[in-house]
Amino acid sequence: MKIEACSDEWLLTFGTGGYASSTFCGYNARTYHGLLIAPTNPPHRRFLLLSKIEESLIYGDEIPFGTNRYVPDVTHPKGYEYIQSFTWGRNYVSWRYSVEGVTVAKEIVACQGVDCVIVRYSAEKGRLKLCPLVGYRSHHDVMRRGQYYFETSFREKEILVLRDGTPHLRVSYSNGRPYTSGYWYYNFQYDVDRILGNHYVEDLFNPFCIEAEGSVELVFYPKRPGYAERAESPRDEISLLREATKAFVVKGKEGYAIMAGYHWFDEWGRDTFISMEGLLLLDGGFERAKSIFRRYLPYCNEGLLPNHITPGGEPFYLGVDVTLWAVNALYKYFLKSKDKDFVREVLRAVEDCLWHYVRGTRVLYWKDGLLYHSGAPRTWMDASFDGTVVTPREGAAVEVNALLYNALMAFNDMRESLGEEPVEEFSSRAGRLKSAFAEAFTAPWGLYDYISPEGVPDRSVRPNMIFAYSLPFPVGPEEMVNVVRNTVEAELLRPYGLSTLSRRDPKYRPTWRGPRAERDLAYHNGVIWPWLLGAYVDFVLRYFREEALELLHYLYPLIETVKSRNGFLPELFEDVPPYRPAGAFAQAWSVAEVYRALRALLGAV
């Protein structure tokens, strides 16, 4: 096998926020790659504990069959040349090697509900030599020699690795002879991080090795062990996506949380509520959804729910749409669960949040019947670097007004379903907003993206207009449906999602590459976001339901991507063939919204 053919990534998750991930070849290409990355404050502050295992077959000579990349651009050893097959299952990855004619098998199995990984080897001849490489640092960073002092303690069938005198990693083993090694390995090169302008050179420590004949099982864990047998992945795309949704719903110290993405994203409010229907509600995860609502709603501050809750429990506020996405998720929860008791429990808190939108705050204000916001970035298009906001959109954003109209209408619908009178001011405000919306946002090509504080409409052709027609209560003028559809299909729709900006716009950037500034300039200015397909499919099924089968066929390349990545979808795709995946390897709202969209399309054909 050539190294180019096995440089794709794999991911296994533990249900805690922790994970294992690397490449098919077995070399680490990011700081985020490692066999055991665990949260120190679950599900937050994820730290690398075990990077990889140096692997050799002793059969006459000692023959290494692993693969590493070292500075400067050196590949050693070249164990990928021995790979005969690679399999990525539901909770495991496995390899079969032919090492100088000797068959060697290896599998890595992820435990669930505990930070623990099981590594199993077998060799038909000879003896295996396995040398773990450990580290201790944030998964965003690198480690260099001398940051910590590691030592090893051996017990019966268990090895304890200490870091500066405190327990770092425990290893139980089935058989074999362990012994202290105590070597530093220098200058690992992480190729993806190098391209992205991140820290990319790391040193790792080898505290011990173990030699075993036949087969051996190693269980690595920081606190308590787990156990798991390998489980196979389903074959169809819907089942693959359903399985992938489980990776993002994790159990932390404060209850359930939704991780926005792997590898680097933590828990984010906007992503949580956009993803909730696909990750939880479609398959009856109502108790977990309730746990998340109960955790977030007490944080409402002047109407806003937090973008982020820090590992220390401090809320961070920025987005003006997070609360509105939460109301939409609660409405979807109500429609699917029929749970009046829970909705009655939380509806007062939701009402208190919405009153701030209706009455205005320091951030939110009304002008000519529309909701404006001050400051930027406060929408989902929130890229910024070095004090530069790439897509500021300060003023009246089209999707924020669509979400507010939807939230006010959904709130009153839930009240009436509970036998309560609707809030009259919410109804009247929604009515005035709908009238003003049609007058202010209607453009020759569909809808303006936002209106500046000075009342000047932004003429960028972006996908945000689709939310005026996709939400349960659409605010967009009916007469513009065909115009919006024609524009979106002609300028934004791709087989992998919706592009974030028309190719005719001078700000358009189709690729997500290079250092951070270059990537952020492209982030919402042309690259494709798969999560937007959820709204687009809702739009099509509401107004053009007879075209569901045609759209399903159009999305065939995306469906093939689902199959090739074990159900995981990336944050982005570049907007030039071959539509290279970009951004985070696995993104919650990409998986959730594509899963929801494909189920809806299949239900309509």
Secondary structure as UniProt FT lines:
FT   HELIX           3..6
FT   STRAND          9..13
FT   STRAND          19..23
FT   TURN            24..25
FT   TURN            31..32
FT   STRAND          34..41
FT   TURN            42..43
FT   STRAND          44..58
FT   STRAND          62..64
FT   STRAND          67..70
FT   TURN            71..73
FT   STRAND          74..78
FT   HELIX           79..82
FT   STRAND          83..88
FT   STRAND          92..99
FT   TURN            100..101
FT   STRAND          102..110
FT   STRAND          117..138
FT   TURN            139..140
FT   TURN            145..146
FT   STRAND          150..155
FT   TURN            156..157
FT   STRAND          158..163
FT   TURN            164..165
FT   STRAND          166..173
FT   STRAND          177..189
FT   HELIX           191..196
FT   STRAND          201..221
FT   HELIX           237..245
FT   TURN            246..248
FT   STRAND          249..252
FT   TURN            253..254
FT   STRAND          255..259
FT   STRAND          261..262
FT   HELIX           269..279
FT   HELIX           281..283
FT   HELIX           286..296
FT   HELIX           297..299
FT   TURN            302..303
FT   STRAND          308..309
FT   TURN            311..312
FT   STRAND          315..316
FT   HELIX           322..337
FT   HELIX           340..359
FT   STRAND          364..367
FT   TURN            368..369
FT   STRAND          370..373
FT   STRAND          384..385
FT   TURN            386..387
FT   STRAND          388..389
FT   STRAND          395..397
FT   HELIX           398..417
FT   TURN            418..419
FT   HELIX           424..441
FT   STRAND          442..443
FT   TURN            444..445
FT   STRAND          446..447
FT   STRAND          450..451
FT   TURN            453..454
FT   HELIX           463..466
FT   HELIX           467..470
FT   HELIX           478..480
FT   HELIX           481..491
FT   STRAND          493..494
FT   TURN            495..496
FT   STRAND          497..499
FT   TURN            503..504
FT   TURN            506..507
FT   HELIX           516..523
FT   TURN            524..526
FT   STRAND          528..529
FT   TURN            530..531
FT   HELIX           532..543
FT   HELIX           545..547
FT   HELIX           548..554
FT   HELIX           556..564
FT   TURN            565..567
FT   STRAND          572..573
FT   TURN            577..579
FT   STRAND          581..582
FT   STRAND          586..587
FT   HELIX           588..604
//
